[in-house]
């Protein structure tokens, strides 16, 4: 299995983050009760705390807050809640088909956290396939959204490959 990991990520300001930088891995297949050995991984990089007020959301740039996740495996759309896990309303809406950093795939935008968006609330998530594996790169958005997409593209363009 090929694991894609970010080799370049934004860094917080010197005064940030109020929380330590965390790198977390989750074996999502086990968490969802899938069969043992299901080859799905989730690598999350977090620092800072997001604004609780929508009027302060413009401050949620990577200089103060970052939530990036990289997923790989067979069940990416199901894991991300793209197929209506919140009843009849999908957790993420399709923005369109794009080519980002040489990968052709689908770009999604998540519902806000306070509207049921969950872990990927207000995230841009890009999903693409390589062979039989799907990959997703998900980044919490800030305004200007085009800045978020530029940073997401930079991260995707610098992914490292690890054989697991």
Protein Blocks (a to p, Z undefined) as FASTA:
>chain_A
ZZdddfbdcdddfkbcfbdcddddddfklmnopaehiacddddddedjddfbfklmmmmp
fkloccddddedjklmmmnopnopnojacfbdcfbdcdeehiacdddddddfklonammg
oiacddddehjbccdddddddddfklmmmmmmmmmmmcccddZZ
